[in-house]
Amino acid sequence: MPDHQANGVKSAREDRFQGHDYYNIDALLSDDHLLARDAVRNWVKQEVSPIIEDYSNRAECPYHLFKGLAEIGAFGPSLPEEYGGGGMDEIAYGIIMQELERGYSGVRSMASVQGSLVMYPIYRFGSEEQRRKYLPKLASGEMIGCFGLTEPDHGSNPNGMITNIKEDGDHYILNGAKMWITNSPVADVAVVWAKDEEGIVRGVIVEKDMPGFSAPEIHGKWSLRASITGELVFEDVRVPKANILPKVKGLKGPLSCLSKARYGIAWGAIGAAMDCYDSALRYSQERIQFGKPIGQFQLTQKKLAEMITEITKAQLLAWRLGTLANEGKATPAQISMAKRNNVHMALEIARESRQIHGGMGSTNEYPVMRHMMNLETVLTYEGTHDVHLLITGLDITGLNAFS
Protein backbone atom coordinates (compact mmCIF):
# COMPACT_ATOMS: atom_id res chain seq x y z
CA MET A 1 0.00 0.00 0.00
CA PRO A 2 1.40 3.47 -0.91
CA ASP A 3 2.62 5.43 2.09
CA HIS A 4 0.14 8.28 1.67
CA GLN A 5 -2.79 5.88 1.74
CA ALA A 6 -1.41 4.15 4.80
CA ASN A 7 -1.45 7.51 6.60
CA GLY A 8 -5.04 8.25 5.72
CA VAL A 9 -4.48 10.83 2.96
CA LYS A 10 -7.39 10.67 0.52
CA SER A 11 -6.94 10.77 -3.23
CA ALA A 12 -6.95 14.29 -4.66
CA ARG A 13 -9.00 13.17 -7.69
CA GLU A 14 -12.04 14.16 -5.65
CA ASP A 15 -12.19 17.94 -5.91
CA ARG A 16 -12.41 19.04 -2.27
CA PHE A 17 -11.33 22.61 -2.91
CA GLN A 18 -12.47 25.28 -0.48
CA GLY A 19 -12.04 28.99 -1.18
CA HIS A 20 -9.48 31.00 0.77
CA ASP A 21 -10.20 34.60 1.73
CA TYR A 22 -7.97 35.60 4.63
CA TYR A 23 -8.86 39.32 4.46
CA ASN A 24 -12.62 38.90 3.88
CA ILE A 25 -12.38 40.29 0.36
CA ASP A 26 -15.77 38.73 -0.33
CA ALA A 27 -17.23 41.69 1.55
CA LEU A 28 -15.97 43.89 -1.31
CA LEU A 29 -17.81 41.84 -3.92
CA SER A 30 -21.42 42.12 -5.03
CA ASP A 31 -24.01 39.37 -4.89
CA ASP A 32 -23.67 39.00 -8.68
CA HIS A 33 -19.91 38.48 -8.30
CA LEU A 34 -20.41 35.78 -5.70
CA LEU A 35 -23.14 34.03 -7.70
CA ALA A 36 -20.93 33.97 -10.78
CA ARG A 37 -18.01 32.62 -8.77
CA ASP A 38 -20.05 29.86 -7.17
CA ALA A 39 -21.61 28.83 -10.47
CA VAL A 40 -18.26 28.57 -12.24
CA ARG A 41 -16.62 26.88 -9.26
CA ASN A 42 -19.33 24.22 -9.22
CA TRP A 43 -19.02 23.72 -12.98
CA VAL A 44 -15.25 23.25 -12.66
CA LYS A 45 -15.72 20.71 -9.88
CA GLN A 46 -18.26 18.75 -11.90
CA GLU A 47 -16.92 19.04 -15.45
CA VAL A 48 -13.20 19.85 -15.33
CA SER A 49 -11.61 18.36 -12.22
CA PRO A 50 -12.78 14.76 -12.79
CA ILE A 51 -11.30 14.57 -16.32
CA ILE A 52 -8.45 17.05 -16.62
CA GLU A 53 -5.64 14.86 -15.31
CA ASP A 54 -6.48 12.18 -17.85
CA TYR A 55 -6.65 14.64 -20.74
CA SER A 56 -3.40 16.27 -19.63
CA ASN A 57 -1.66 12.90 -19.40
CA ARG A 58 -2.77 12.05 -22.94
CA ALA A 59 -2.00 15.57 -24.24
CA GLU A 60 -5.51 15.83 -25.63
CA CYS A 61 -7.87 18.79 -25.52
CA PRO A 62 -11.33 18.24 -24.01
CA TYR A 63 -13.13 19.92 -26.90
CA HIS A 64 -16.55 19.37 -25.36
CA LEU A 65 -15.69 21.98 -22.71
CA PHE A 66 -16.03 24.75 -25.29
CA LYS A 67 -19.80 24.25 -25.25
CA GLY A 68 -19.85 24.06 -21.47
CA LEU A 69 -17.91 27.31 -21.20
CA ALA A 70 -20.50 28.97 -23.42
CA GLU A 71 -23.33 27.62 -21.30
CA ILE A 72 -21.89 29.13 -18.10
CA GLY A 73 -21.32 32.48 -19.80
CA ALA A 74 -17.53 32.38 -19.82
CA PHE A 75 -17.19 33.75 -23.36
CA GLY A 76 -17.25 37.54 -23.21
CA PRO A 77 -18.92 37.91 -19.81
CA SER A 78 -18.26 41.67 -19.74
CA LEU A 79 -19.44 42.33 -23.30
CA PRO A 80 -22.98 43.62 -23.97
CA GLU A 81 -25.83 41.12 -23.87
CA GLU A 82 -27.14 42.24 -27.26
CA TYR A 83 -24.12 40.57 -28.85
CA GLY A 84 -24.28 37.44 -26.73
CA GLY A 85 -22.06 38.66 -23.89
CA GLY A 86 -22.90 38.53 -20.22
CA GLY A 87 -23.31 42.26 -19.59
CA MET A 88 -21.29 41.89 -16.37
CA ASP A 89 -18.50 44.07 -15.02
CA GLU A 90 -14.75 43.54 -15.14
CA ILE A 91 -14.53 42.12 -11.62
CA ALA A 92 -17.03 39.42 -12.58
CA TYR A 93 -14.93 38.64 -15.66
CA GLY A 94 -11.84 38.36 -13.47
CA ILE A 95 -13.53 36.10 -10.95
CA ILE A 96 -14.71 33.77 -13.71
CA MET A 97 -11.15 33.52 -15.04
CA GLN A 98 -9.91 32.81 -11.49
CA GLU A 99 -12.28 29.90 -11.07
CA LEU A 100 -11.51 28.45 -14.49
CA GLU A 101 -7.76 28.55 -13.92
CA ARG A 102 -8.24 26.97 -10.53
CA GLY A 103 -9.32 23.96 -12.54
CA TYR A 104 -6.84 24.23 -15.42
CA SER A 105 -4.89 27.08 -17.01
CA GLY A 106 -5.76 25.80 -20.48
CA VAL A 107 -9.49 25.98 -19.76
CA ARG A 108 -9.07 29.59 -18.74
CA SER A 109 -7.13 30.09 -22.00
CA MET A 110 -10.04 28.63 -23.97
CA ALA A 111 -12.31 31.27 -22.45
CA SER A 112 -9.96 34.24 -22.35
CA VAL A 113 -8.80 33.82 -25.96
CA GLN A 114 -12.39 33.52 -27.17
CA GLY A 115 -13.63 36.47 -25.11
CA SER A 116 -10.69 38.87 -24.81
CA LEU A 117 -8.73 38.25 -27.99
CA VAL A 118 -11.46 37.42 -30.50
CA MET A 119 -14.83 38.75 -29.34
CA TYR A 120 -13.41 41.89 -27.74
CA PRO A 121 -11.57 43.21 -30.83
CA ILE A 122 -14.56 42.44 -33.05
CA TYR A 123 -16.81 44.29 -30.61
CA ARG A 124 -14.48 47.25 -30.09
CA PHE A 125 -12.97 47.64 -33.56
CA GLY A 126 -15.39 45.84 -35.84
CA SER A 127 -18.29 47.09 -37.93
CA GLU A 128 -21.84 46.54 -36.80
CA GLU A 129 -22.20 43.90 -39.53
CA GLN A 130 -19.15 42.06 -38.19
CA ARG A 131 -20.49 42.23 -34.64
CA ARG A 132 -23.83 40.76 -35.65
CA LYS A 133 -22.26 38.08 -37.83
CA TYR A 134 -19.65 36.73 -35.43
CA LEU A 135 -20.24 37.68 -31.79
CA PRO A 136 -23.45 35.73 -31.03
CA LYS A 137 -21.98 32.56 -32.55
CA LEU A 138 -18.72 33.00 -30.63
CA ALA A 139 -20.60 33.65 -27.40
CA SER A 140 -22.70 30.49 -27.83
CA GLY A 141 -19.70 28.33 -28.69
CA GLU A 142 -21.10 27.64 -32.16
CA MET A 143 -17.88 29.18 -33.48
CA ILE A 144 -14.40 28.95 -31.99
CA GLY A 145 -11.92 31.76 -32.47
CA CYS A 146 -8.20 32.39 -32.16
CA PHE A 147 -5.90 35.43 -32.15
CA GLY A 148 -2.91 35.75 -34.48
CA LEU A 149 -0.19 38.17 -33.40
CA THR A 150 2.95 36.25 -32.36
CA GLU A 151 5.19 35.14 -35.22
CA PRO A 152 7.98 32.54 -35.35
CA ASP A 153 10.65 35.26 -35.28
CA HIS A 154 8.71 38.06 -33.58
CA GLY A 155 7.36 37.32 -30.12
CA SER A 156 8.06 40.17 -27.72
CA ASN A 157 8.53 42.55 -30.67
CA PRO A 158 5.17 42.48 -32.49
CA ASN A 159 6.08 45.54 -34.53
CA GLY A 160 8.63 43.38 -36.36
CA MET A 161 5.87 41.23 -37.87
CA ILE A 162 6.22 40.25 -41.50
CA THR A 163 2.70 38.90 -42.05
CA ASN A 164 1.18 41.27 -44.60
CA ILE A 165 -1.85 42.16 -46.68
CA LYS A 166 -1.92 43.65 -50.18
CA GLU A 167 -4.93 45.10 -51.97
CA ASP A 168 -6.43 43.16 -54.84
CA GLY A 169 -9.76 44.63 -55.95
CA ASP A 170 -12.43 43.84 -53.37
CA HIS A 171 -10.02 41.62 -51.43
CA TYR A 172 -6.73 41.65 -49.63
CA ILE A 173 -4.10 38.98 -50.26
CA LEU A 174 -2.77 37.73 -46.92
CA ASN A 175 0.64 36.08 -46.55
CA GLY A 176 2.68 35.12 -43.50
CA ALA A 177 2.61 32.89 -40.44
CA LYS A 178 1.76 33.05 -36.75
CA MET A 179 3.06 30.81 -33.98
CA TRP A 180 1.92 29.58 -30.52
CA ILE A 181 -1.73 30.24 -31.23
CA THR A 182 -4.20 28.84 -28.68
CA ASN A 183 -7.23 27.13 -30.28
CA SER A 184 -5.92 27.60 -33.84
CA PRO A 185 -6.30 23.99 -35.10
CA VAL A 186 -9.99 23.96 -34.15
CA ALA A 187 -10.82 27.62 -34.77
CA ASP A 188 -13.52 28.67 -37.20
CA VAL A 189 -12.27 32.25 -37.32
CA ALA A 190 -8.98 33.99 -36.58
CA VAL A 191 -8.46 37.64 -35.73
CA VAL A 192 -5.13 38.21 -37.46
CA TRP A 193 -2.85 41.22 -37.29
CA ALA A 194 -0.87 42.04 -40.41
CA LYS A 195 0.90 45.00 -42.01
CA ASP A 196 -0.64 46.70 -45.01
CA GLU A 197 1.33 48.09 -47.94
CA GLU A 198 2.11 51.23 -45.96
CA GLY A 199 3.48 49.18 -43.06
CA ILE A 200 0.49 49.94 -40.83
CA VAL A 201 -0.79 47.11 -38.62
CA ARG A 202 -4.38 46.15 -39.44
CA GLY A 203 -6.77 43.59 -38.00
CA VAL A 204 -8.50 41.12 -40.30
CA ILE A 205 -11.01 38.33 -39.68
CA VAL A 206 -9.95 35.15 -41.47
CA GLU A 207 -12.31 32.18 -41.81
CA LYS A 208 -11.02 28.61 -41.78
CA ASP A 209 -12.42 27.63 -45.16
CA MET A 210 -10.58 30.38 -47.05
CA PRO A 211 -8.19 28.71 -49.53
CA GLY A 212 -4.52 28.98 -48.56
CA PHE A 213 -5.26 29.14 -44.82
CA SER A 214 -4.04 26.27 -42.61
CA ALA A 215 -3.55 25.79 -38.87
CA PRO A 216 -1.25 22.85 -38.06
CA GLU A 217 -1.14 21.71 -34.44
CA ILE A 218 2.01 22.02 -32.32
CA HIS A 219 2.95 18.78 -30.56
CA GLY A 220 5.42 17.84 -27.83
CA LYS A 221 4.43 20.37 -25.17
CA TRP A 222 5.27 19.64 -21.53
CA SER A 223 3.01 22.50 -20.44
CA LEU A 224 -0.68 23.15 -21.14
CA ARG A 225 -0.88 19.64 -22.52
CA ALA A 226 -4.68 19.60 -22.52
CA SER A 227 -4.86 22.90 -24.38
CA ILE A 228 -4.67 22.81 -28.18
CA THR A 229 -2.02 25.08 -29.68
CA GLY A 230 -0.94 25.56 -33.27
CA GLU A 231 0.27 27.78 -36.05
CA LEU A 232 -1.53 29.96 -38.55
CA VAL A 233 -0.17 29.78 -42.10
CA PHE A 234 -1.35 32.11 -44.86
CA GLU A 235 -0.42 31.45 -48.46
CA ASP A 236 -2.06 33.97 -50.79
CA VAL A 237 -5.29 33.90 -48.78
CA ARG A 238 -7.96 36.09 -50.39
CA VAL A 239 -9.78 37.93 -47.60
CA PRO A 240 -12.73 40.20 -48.45
CA LYS A 241 -12.18 43.84 -47.57
CA ALA A 242 -15.38 43.58 -45.53
CA ASN A 243 -13.38 41.44 -43.07
CA ILE A 244 -10.96 44.23 -42.13
CA LEU A 245 -11.59 45.68 -38.65
CA PRO A 246 -12.42 49.26 -39.66
CA LYS A 247 -12.04 51.11 -36.37
CA VAL A 248 -8.36 50.65 -35.57
CA LYS A 249 -4.96 51.06 -37.17
CA GLY A 250 -1.56 50.38 -35.63
CA LEU A 251 -0.32 48.31 -32.74
CA LYS A 252 -2.76 49.92 -30.30
CA GLY A 253 -5.34 47.45 -31.62
CA PRO A 254 -3.66 44.17 -30.69
CA LEU A 255 -2.05 45.67 -27.59
CA SER A 256 -5.41 46.74 -26.18
CA CYS A 257 -6.64 43.17 -26.69
CA LEU A 258 -3.59 41.88 -24.86
CA SER A 259 -4.34 44.22 -21.95
CA LYS A 260 -7.81 42.69 -21.70
CA ALA A 261 -6.36 39.17 -21.73
CA ARG A 262 -3.55 40.01 -19.30
CA TYR A 263 -6.12 41.39 -16.89
CA GLY A 264 -7.89 38.03 -16.96
CA ILE A 265 -4.61 36.20 -16.37
CA ALA A 266 -3.87 38.37 -13.31
CA TRP A 267 -7.06 36.98 -11.80
CA GLY A 268 -6.68 33.50 -13.23
CA ALA A 269 -3.27 32.88 -11.70
CA ILE A 270 -4.79 33.41 -8.25
CA GLY A 271 -7.04 30.43 -8.90
CA ALA A 272 -4.08 28.18 -9.68
CA ALA A 273 -2.28 29.43 -6.56
CA MET A 274 -5.32 28.80 -4.36
CA ASP A 275 -5.68 25.27 -5.69
CA CYS A 276 -2.04 24.49 -4.87
CA TYR A 277 -2.33 26.09 -1.43
CA ASP A 278 -5.58 24.29 -0.70
CA SER A 279 -4.04 20.94 -1.60
CA ALA A 280 -0.90 21.63 0.44
CA LEU A 281 -2.86 22.80 3.49
CA ARG A 282 -5.06 19.71 3.47
CA TYR A 283 -2.12 17.37 2.89
CA SER A 284 -0.17 18.98 5.76
CA GLN A 285 -3.06 18.24 8.12
CA GLU A 286 -3.40 14.60 7.03
CA ARG A 287 0.15 13.45 6.34
CA ILE A 288 1.74 11.98 9.47
CA GLN A 289 5.50 11.94 10.04
CA PHE A 290 7.39 11.45 13.31
CA GLY A 291 4.06 10.86 15.03
CA LYS A 292 2.29 14.08 14.08
CA PRO A 293 0.87 15.94 11.07
CA ILE A 294 3.59 17.64 9.02
CA GLY A 295 1.57 20.84 9.33
CA GLN A 296 2.65 20.94 12.97
CA PHE A 297 6.29 21.47 11.99
CA GLN A 298 7.54 25.04 11.93
CA LEU A 299 9.00 24.95 8.42
CA THR A 300 5.73 23.65 6.95
CA GLN A 301 3.80 26.37 8.74
CA LYS A 302 6.26 28.93 7.39
CA LYS A 303 5.58 27.78 3.84
CA LEU A 304 1.81 27.80 4.32
CA ALA A 305 1.78 31.18 6.05
CA GLU A 306 3.83 32.72 3.26
CA MET A 307 1.56 31.16 0.65
CA ILE A 308 -1.64 32.62 2.07
CA THR A 309 0.07 35.98 2.56
CA GLU A 310 1.07 36.16 -1.11
CA ILE A 311 -2.35 34.97 -2.27
CA THR A 312 -4.00 37.66 -0.15
CA LYS A 313 -1.75 40.37 -1.60
CA ALA A 314 -2.55 39.15 -5.11
CA GLN A 315 -6.28 39.12 -4.37
CA LEU A 316 -6.16 42.72 -3.20
CA LEU A 317 -4.09 43.72 -6.23
CA ALA A 318 -6.58 42.10 -8.60
CA TRP A 319 -9.61 43.55 -6.81
CA ARG A 320 -8.21 47.08 -6.96
CA LEU A 321 -7.28 46.61 -10.61
CA GLY A 322 -10.83 45.43 -11.24
CA THR A 323 -12.33 48.54 -9.66
CA LEU A 324 -10.07 50.69 -11.84
CA ALA A 325 -11.08 48.67 -14.91
CA ASN A 326 -14.75 49.20 -14.10
CA GLU A 327 -14.08 52.93 -14.04
CA GLY A 328 -12.13 52.80 -17.30
CA LYS A 329 -8.98 53.88 -15.46
CA ALA A 330 -6.84 50.72 -15.47
CA THR A 331 -3.68 51.45 -17.45
CA PRO A 332 -1.75 48.88 -19.50
CA ALA A 333 1.20 49.34 -17.13
CA GLN A 334 -0.96 48.61 -14.09
CA ILE A 335 -2.27 45.49 -15.81
CA SER A 336 1.31 44.43 -16.61
CA MET A 337 2.28 44.77 -12.96
CA ALA A 338 -0.61 42.58 -11.83
CA LYS A 339 -0.04 39.93 -14.50
CA ARG A 340 3.66 39.69 -13.72
CA ASN A 341 3.26 39.68 -9.94
CA ASN A 342 0.36 37.26 -9.73
CA VAL A 343 1.70 34.67 -12.17
CA HIS A 344 5.12 34.68 -10.50
CA MET A 345 3.39 34.37 -7.13
CA ALA A 346 1.35 31.39 -8.32
CA LEU A 347 4.40 29.63 -9.75
CA GLU A 348 6.33 30.03 -6.50
CA ILE A 349 3.36 28.71 -4.53
CA ALA A 350 3.10 25.71 -6.85
CA ARG A 351 6.76 24.93 -6.20
CA GLU A 352 6.44 25.27 -2.43
CA SER A 353 3.27 23.22 -2.47
CA ARG A 354 5.06 20.48 -4.36
CA GLN A 355 7.66 20.36 -1.57
CA ILE A 356 4.99 20.02 1.12
CA HIS A 357 3.51 17.09 -0.80
CA GLY A 358 6.92 15.46 -0.97
CA GLY A 359 7.24 12.76 -3.60
CA MET A 360 3.46 12.57 -4.00
CA GLY A 361 3.54 16.13 -5.29
CA SER A 362 5.22 14.91 -8.47
CA THR A 363 2.34 12.56 -9.30
CA ASN A 364 -0.97 13.28 -11.01
CA GLU A 365 -2.79 12.30 -7.85
CA TYR A 366 -2.41 15.93 -6.80
CA PRO A 367 -2.78 19.03 -9.00
CA VAL A 368 0.37 20.88 -8.04
CA MET A 369 2.84 19.62 -10.66
CA ARG A 370 0.26 20.13 -13.39
CA HIS A 371 -0.29 23.71 -12.24
CA MET A 372 3.46 24.23 -12.00
CA MET A 373 4.09 23.11 -15.58
CA ASN A 374 1.20 25.21 -16.87
CA LEU A 375 2.30 28.32 -14.98
CA GLU A 376 5.74 28.09 -16.56
CA THR A 377 3.99 28.90 -19.84
CA VAL A 378 1.60 31.45 -18.33
CA LEU A 379 4.72 33.26 -17.06
CA THR A 380 5.76 33.69 -20.70
CA TYR A 381 2.63 34.19 -22.78
CA GLU A 382 0.74 37.48 -23.10
CA GLY A 383 4.08 39.19 -22.42
CA THR A 384 7.02 37.55 -20.72
CA HIS A 385 7.92 38.04 -17.07
CA ASP A 386 10.84 40.30 -18.02
CA VAL A 387 8.93 42.31 -20.62
CA HIS A 388 6.27 43.20 -18.06
CA LEU A 389 9.03 44.32 -15.70
CA LEU A 390 10.33 46.66 -18.40
CA ILE A 391 6.82 47.97 -19.07
CA THR A 392 6.67 49.01 -15.42
CA GLY A 393 10.18 50.42 -15.70
CA LEU A 394 9.19 52.54 -18.69
CA ASP A 395 6.08 53.76 -16.90
CA ILE A 396 7.91 54.91 -13.77
CA THR A 397 11.06 56.36 -15.41
CA GLY A 398 9.81 57.54 -18.79
CA LEU A 399 12.89 55.86 -20.32
CA ASN A 400 12.34 53.18 -22.96
CA ALA A 401 14.53 50.11 -22.50
CA PHE A 402 13.16 48.64 -25.75
CA SER A 403 14.78 51.26 -27.98
Secondary structure, 3 states (H helix, E strand, C coil): CCHHHHCCCCCCCCCCCCCCCCCCHHHHCCHHHHHHHHHHHHHHHHHHHHHHHHHHHHCCCCCCHHHHHHHCCCCCCCCCHHHCCCCCCHHHHHHHHHHHHHHCHHHHHHHHHHHHHHHHHHHHHCCHHHHHHHHHHHHCCCCCEEEECCECCECCCHHHCCCEEEEECCEEEEEEEEEEEECHHHCCEEEEEEECCCCCEEEEEEECCCCCEECCECCCCCCCCCCCEEEEEEEEEEEEHHHECCCCCCCHHHHHHHHHHHHHHHHHHHHHHHHHHHHHHHHHHHCEECCEEHHHCHHHHHHHHHHHHHHHHHHHHHHHHHHHHHCCCCCHHHHHHHHHHHHHHHHHHHHHHHHHHHHHHHCCCCCHHHHHHHHHHHCCCCCCHHHHHHHHHHHHHCCCCCC
